[in-house]
Amino acid sequence: MSRCSRQSNTRNSFIGSFNNFKTVLKGDHLPDYTFLEPSWGSYGNSQHPNYDVAAGEAYMLEIYNAIRKSKYWEDTLLVINYDEHGGCYDHITPPEGATQPSATTENKNGFKFDRFGVRVPCVLISPWIEAGTVYRTKSETPLDHTSLLKTIEVLFDLPPLTARDKAAADVLDVLTLSKPRKDNPMEGIKAPKTNSAVQIPNHASQIVRAQADAITDKLNRDAGTQKKTPEFHCDEAAATYIQQH
């Protein structure tokens, strides 16, 4: 998340590859908010159990170095977050008393959406954060994933989506320094080695090919056939197949 500008960057908003992001970092129009998603699956770099953790470490280091070397470094808060705890044991019982998203939230199996989940890692990286900080909110409301929504809403003066994120605590008070740090704690650090023979798939490419598979499945159901999706030599061929059907 960049603090350097509040102008609309709609014209620069798009879904692309990580290489696109690195290219944008070299220009003058980095969007105010960027979501970087890893590649999924057994050959991806998402660190999802039981896949190669080293590939995820390499991906995070590449992200850090790309931003650290750019002119946007002092205006950026890099957030590394996880969607779940990976099934690992936690001795802390998830707290209750969470604000429900809305009064009309559909409750299945008696679940009221009034409690928090298990703890997950979250790393906040910025030259405005004191080295060695272990951040704890001053709010009585525990931090959770909606805290990131609340942070975005506060930064960009946006209305809350639900009562849940309206009641959430933001993380902006972690930025405690009066001037940005100039040190680079990751200088000289190398990511652990992974299997270099495995090609990490492009996530945008995965989406296109998954859409092609979905179209084939629909065609089969409509016609009562069992055809397979063609083998595509490139993403453009997959896109053409999608357009033709």
N, C-alpha and C positions, 0 to 999 in steps of 0.2 A: 504494500500500500504506500503510495507516494503522498507526501505532504506538500509537494512543491507547487501544485496548481489545482485550481478548482474549475477550470474551463471544461466544456463538454468535449469528450474525446470519442464521441460516437463514430466518427468517420474512421477512427483508428481501431475500432473494436472488431475482433474477428476470432475465429477458431483456427488455430494453426499449430505448427510444431514448435518444439523448444528452440530450434534454429531460428524461427521467425522472431521469437522473443529476444534472442541474443542480437539479432539484427536491429530490432527496435531500440535496444539499449544504446546503440551507437548513434542514434538519431536524436531528434528534438521533440518527439511526440510519444513518449512513453505514457500509456493510459494510466489514469489515477489508480486503477485497481486491476491486478492481473492474478488469475488463478492458474497455477501450474499443476497439471495432473500427471502422475506417473503412468507408465505403461503397465497393464495388468497381465495376469496369466503367469504360467510357470517360467516364461522367459522374460518377464517384465522386471521393472525396478521399483515396485510398489512396497517391498518389504512385507508383503502379506504372507503369513505362515502358509505353507512351509517352503517358501521360495528364497532366492538368494538375497540375503540382507546386504551383502557387499555391493551389489548393483545399486541399491537404494542409497547407500553411503556415497557412492561415486556421483550419483545424480544430484544429491543435495550439495556436495562440494562444488560441482560444476555450476549450480545455481548461485551459490554464495560468491564464487569467484567472478562470475559474470557481472553480478550487481556490484560487488566490491570494487571492481576495476572501472565501473562506469561513472559518469558524472552525476548519476542519480543516487549514489550511495548515501549521502548525508540527508537525503529527503525520503528515505525508504525504510519501512518497517517490514522485515522479512519474517513471516510466520510459518513455521513448520509444524503441521498438525496431523493427527491421526484420527481416523473415523471410529476406531474401536480399540479395545485393549488386547486383541489377539488371543483371547482365551486364557491369558496368564492369571494366576491367582493373585488376589489383592485382599489383604487383611482388613482394609477399611470398608465398612458397610456404606453403600451409597446413601447420602442424606435424603430426607424427605422434605416436604414443604415447598417444592418448586411451584412456580406459577403456571397454571394451565394455559395453553396457547389461546384458547377462547372458551366461552361458555358452551359453545355448540360443538366442541371437539368430540368426534365419534369415539365412544369408549367400547372397545372390543374386549371380551373376556373380563370385564370389570376393571380394566386398567384405566386410571384416571389422569395419566400424564402429569401427576403431581409430585414426582420424585426425580432425582438426578440419577445418572448412570454411574458405572464404574469409572475409575480414574484412567485418563489417557495422557500420554506425553504431549507436551506443546513447548516449542522452543521459539522465543522471541529474539530477533537479531537486529540490532541497530547501533550506530555509533553514539546514540543518545542514551544508551543503557549502560550503567556502571558495570565494569567487569566483575564476573563472579556472582551476579545477582541471581538469587532464587526468589522468584516473584510470588507474592501472596497478596491477594486483593484486600483492600481495606473495607470493602463492602461486606455486609452481613450475608449477602447472597453469594453462594459459591460460584466460582468460574465454571462455565461449561461451554459447549460449542456455540450456544447463542451469544456468548460474550464476544465472539468475533463479529457476529452480525451487529451487535450493539456498538462495537468499536467503529465499524464502517459507517453506521448511522450517525454517530457523533462526529466523526471526521468530515463527512460530506453533507451534514445537515439533512439527513433523510428521515422520513417517518418510520416508526416501527412496523414490522410485518404482522406481529401478533402481540398479545399481552406478555408472552413468554420472553421475547427479546426486549420488550420495553422494560421489563423488570430486571433484566440481566445487568451484570457489572461489566464495564468495558476494561481494557487493559492499558489505557493511555498513560496512567500514572506510573507505569514502569519506566517511562522516558524521563529520568530524573536529572540528567546532566545539563549544565548551562551552556556547554559547548561540546561539539562532537569529538569523540576520540579519534586519534590518528593511528593507533596501533592496529595491527592485523594479526589476531590470534591464530589464524589459519595459515599464515605464511609458511611455506615449506611443508605443510601437511599433505600427505598423499592418501587417497582413499584406498582401502584394502583391495587386494586383487580379486577379480572375479574371473569367470570363464570367458576370456576374450573371444573365443570361437563362436559364442552364441550372439546372434544379432538381436538387439533390443528392438521390438516392433514399434513403429510409429503409431501413437494412439489415434490420431486422426484417421490414419489408414485403416485401423481396426474398426472404427465406427462405420466407414464407407462399406467395408466388406461385410460387416454384420448386417447392414441395411440390405445389401444384395442378397444375403442368405434369407433374410426375412421375406423379401419379395419372392424368392424361389419357393419358400414354404407356402406362401399364400397362393401362388400359381398352382402348386401341387394339390392343395386342399380344394381349390375351385374346380380343378379339372380331374381330380381323382387320380393323379399321376404320382410318380416317385422320382422325378428328375433331380439331378444334383446341380448345384450352382457351378457355372463354368469356372475354370481356372483362369484367373486374370494375371496378365504379365505386368500390370501397373494399375495405379489407382484410377487413372483416366478411363481405362477399360471397364472397371467396375462401375464408375459413374455413368458411363454410356449405357451399360446394362440396366441400371436403375432408371435412367431417363426413358428408355425404350419400353419399359413396363410400368 
